[in-house]
């Protein structure tokens, strides 16, 4: 069944931690959400269906209720989740510049007070330069800085968090290892700075931040290769200690082939491996420990011509097939059936029935599990 909750919603909405990747996409929110026409707002509410004397009725309380407002360019400007009493549980507002890049996103508590605020700045060629995150007291908590090569390719991203200044007598930072494979993209200056509490002091922005009772510590560094693909990710603790590192490899067209995690002593821990088809769709993933034993058994994926996932296969550690899921879609790319078969040939089926408006956007979606109704989602869509 499809599970909707606020945590999943936050993952989708708060894109700033990965904005260096998402900024490359020019698809609108309406396109990503498979919505047709000039949608102004969408209200959606999901109910459980309960059997009553052989008839199925909606539950008195809903599973979730949300509202999304879009601008005329097809981007979200407001998101809200509601409680069963009709009050807002969580809300966010989003502002854009003339090129539809996010410049401000504010999240609100259920009392309409600000919880978190993100502010982004852009520079030459519409490239993001920094993102600042403020807490509910409007205090700067996190800053993300972006560095580019002379050809405009993203070279480095620094994530800095505010932390209390530690007492010098109790703070003895351990040596910070510098990735050998990525040494060309990490400057000499940066190496020396990392040895000094892991603060990137050469940047005037950070120098101006590190005053008073707090200072900003580099918590995460992402280094990119000459093609702009993430090559190395180093994480640190709140006080500047090295914590872990990840290294990535790619094929000639940018598909990620491997992701290796390293521990505190620079020893490899495990590696995820990825394979793709000719359309750049992920078709296989598995993970091995550093000694060659299996960490995560193999998963295989198949897609249709529209790049919709149509089959997933899960394998056990002995490489025997454990479970298969087959998915079918209608002509509008809506899921209409999902069949799961386990290794004992036991089958479970989820089917979905829709009603549509004149723009071919669905207005109701009823889910059946093994032919029994389990839930219904109702929509109300307004257009410009």
JOJOKA-V326084 format. One record per residue. N is the residue number from 0. SS is DSSP state (2 for helix, 1 for strand, 0 for the rest). PSI is psi in whole degrees, 0 to 359 (none if undefined). OMEGA is omega as a letter, one per 40 degrees, with the letter a starting at -180 (none if undefined). Layout:
# JOJOKA-V326084
n;ss;psi;omega
N;SS;PSI;OMEGA
N;SS;PSI;OMEGA
This chain:
# JOJOKA-V326084
n;ss;psi;omega
0;0;156;i
1;0;125;a
2;0;125;i
3;0;130;i
4;0;170;a
5;2;327;a
6;2;317;i
7;2;322;i
8;2;319;a
9;2;323;i
10;2;321;a
11;2;318;a
12;2;315;a
13;0;86;a
14;0;0;a
15;2;329;a
16;2;339;i
17;2;29;a
18;2;339;i
19;2;330;i
20;2;315;a
21;2;334;a
22;0;340;a
23;0;341;a
24;0;135;a
25;0;8;i
26;0;141;i
27;0;167;i
28;2;324;i
29;2;319;i
30;2;316;i
31;2;330;a
32;0;8;i
33;0;42;i
34;0;135;a
35;0;154;i
36;0;179;a
37;0;80;a
38;1;131;i
39;1;316;i
40;1;154;i
41;1;123;i
42;1;135;a
43;1;134;a
44;1;136;a
45;1;130;i
46;1;149;i
47;1;142;i
48;1;126;a
49;1;135;i
50;1;131;i
51;1;104;a
52;0;44;i
53;0;354;i
54;1;149;i
55;1;127;a
56;1;156;i
57;1;143;i
58;1;155;a
59;1;323;i
60;1;143;a
61;1;161;i
62;1;318;i
63;1;158;i
64;1;129;a
65;1;161;i
66;1;135;i
67;1;134;i
68;1;137;a
69;1;152;i
70;0;180;a
71;0;347;i
72;0;356;i
73;0;19;a
74;0;148;i
75;1;136;i
76;1;344;i
77;1;139;i
78;1;140;a
79;1;141;i
80;1;147;a
81;1;151;i
82;0;168;a
83;0;340;i
84;0;4;i
85;0;351;a
86;0;153;i
87;1;128;i
88;1;322;a
89;1;142;a
90;1;150;i
91;1;148;i
92;1;147;a
93;1;135;i
94;1;151;a
95;1;160;i
96;0;187;a
97;0;343;i
98;0;15;i
99;0;31;i
100;0;139;i
101;1;125;i
102;1;342;i
103;1;136;i
104;1;126;a
105;1;131;i
106;1;141;a
107;1;149;i
108;0;175;a
109;0;349;i
110;0;13;i
111;0;13;i
112;0;148;a
113;1;133;i
114;1;308;a
115;1;142;i
116;1;133;i
117;1;133;i
118;1;126;a
119;1;145;i
120;1;144;a
121;1;158;a
122;0;217;a
123;2;141;i
124;2;28;i
125;2;30;a
126;0;137;i
127;1;137;a
128;1;321;i
129;1;157;i
130;1;132;a
131;1;137;i
132;1;128;a
133;1;147;i
134;0;189;a
135;0;350;i
136;0;10;a
137;0;30;i
138;0;138;i
139;1;123;a
140;1;328;a
141;1;144;i
142;1;135;i
143;1;125;a
144;1;140;a
145;1;133;a
146;1;136;a
147;1;152;i
148;0;171;a
149;0;334;i
150;0;6;i
151;0;358;i
152;0;136;i
153;1;129;a
154;1;323;a
155;1;145;i
156;1;130;i
157;1;131;i
158;1;120;a
159;1;136;i
160;1;148;i
161;1;138;i
162;1;154;i
163;1;145;i
164;0;123;i
165;0;154;i
166;0;131;a
167;2;324;a
168;2;340;a
169;2;4;a
170;0;109;i
171;0;93;a
172;0;140;i
173;0;160;i
174;0;141;i
175;0;111;a
176;0;140;i
177;0;127;a
178;0;124;a
179;0;320;a
180;0;332;a
181;0;22;a
182;2;331;a
183;2;329;a
184;2;355;i
185;0;117;a
186;0;161;i
187;2;320;i
188;2;319;a
189;2;322;i
190;2;315;a
191;2;324;i
192;2;323;i
193;2;331;i
194;0;346;i
195;0;77;i
196;0;17;i
197;0;26;a
198;0;132;a
199;0;74;a
200;0;341;a
201;0;343;a
202;0;122;a
203;2;330;i
204;2;314;a
205;2;323;i
206;2;319;a
207;2;336;a
208;2;326;a
209;0;73;i
210;0;165;i
211;0;214;a
212;0;351;a
213;1;159;i
214;1;161;a
215;1;126;a
216;1;137;i
217;1;114;a
218;1;341;a
219;1;135;i
220;1;125;i
221;1;124;i
222;1;137;a
223;1;152;i
224;0;184;a
225;0;345;i
226;0;358;i
227;0;15;i
228;0;142;a
229;1;122;a
230;1;328;a
231;1;138;i
232;1;117;a
233;1;132;i
234;1;147;a
235;1;161;i
236;0;177;a
237;0;340;a
238;0;18;i
239;0;4;i
240;0;140;i
241;1;135;a
242;1;307;a
243;1;166;i
244;1;147;i
245;1;138;i
246;1;144;a
247;1;147;i
248;1;157;a
249;1;161;i
250;0;187;a
251;0;342;a
252;0;12;i
253;0;8;i
254;0;132;i
255;1;125;a
256;1;326;a
257;1;156;i
258;1;109;a
259;1;131;i
260;1;139;a
261;1;147;i
262;0;194;a
263;0;333;a
264;0;22;i
265;0;13;i
266;0;134;i
267;1;138;a
268;1;307;a
269;1;164;a
270;1;133;i
271;1;137;a
272;1;143;a
273;1;144;i
274;1;154;a
275;1;160;i
276;0;186;a
277;0;345;i
278;0;13;i
279;0;21;i
280;0;138;i
281;1;124;a
282;1;347;a
283;1;141;i
284;1;140;i
285;1;168;a
286;1;140;i
287;1;143;i
288;1;168;a
289;0;337;i
290;0;5;i
291;0;353;i
292;0;159;a
293;1;127;i
294;1;313;i
295;1;125;a
296;1;163;a
297;1;143;i
298;1;138;i
299;1;147;a
300;1;144;i
301;1;154;a
302;1;158;i
303;0;185;a
304;0;340;i
305;0;10;a
306;0;18;i
307;0;137;i
308;1;125;a
309;1;346;i
310;1;137;i
311;1;133;i
312;1;131;i
313;1;136;a
314;1;153;i
315;0;176;a
316;0;339;i
317;0;11;i
318;0;15;i
319;0;148;a
320;1;127;a
321;1;318;a
322;1;145;i
323;1;134;i
324;1;128;i
325;1;130;a
326;1;137;i
327;1;153;a
328;1;159;i
329;0;184;a
330;0;345;i
331;0;11;i
332;0;23;i
333;0;140;i
334;1;128;i
335;1;343;i
336;1;142;i
337;1;115;a
338;1;127;i
339;1;129;a
340;1;124;a
341;1;184;a
342;0;354;i
343;0;16;a
344;0;20;i
345;0;129;a
346;1;138;i
347;1;139;a
348;1;130;i
349;1;128;i
350;1;156;a
351;1;131;i
352;1;141;a
353;1;157;i
354;1;152;a
355;1;158;i
356;0;187;a
357;0;344;i
358;0;2;a
359;0;22;i
360;0;135;a
361;1;143;a
362;1;330;i
363;1;145;i
364;1;113;a
365;1;128;a
366;1;135;i
367;1;137;i
368;1;115;a
369;0;48;i
370;0;3;i
371;1;128;a
372;1;135;a
373;1;331;a
374;1;162;i
375;1;138;i
376;1;129;i
377;1;139;a
378;1;153;i
379;1;120;a
380;1;129;i
381;1;146;a
382;1;156;i
383;0;none;none
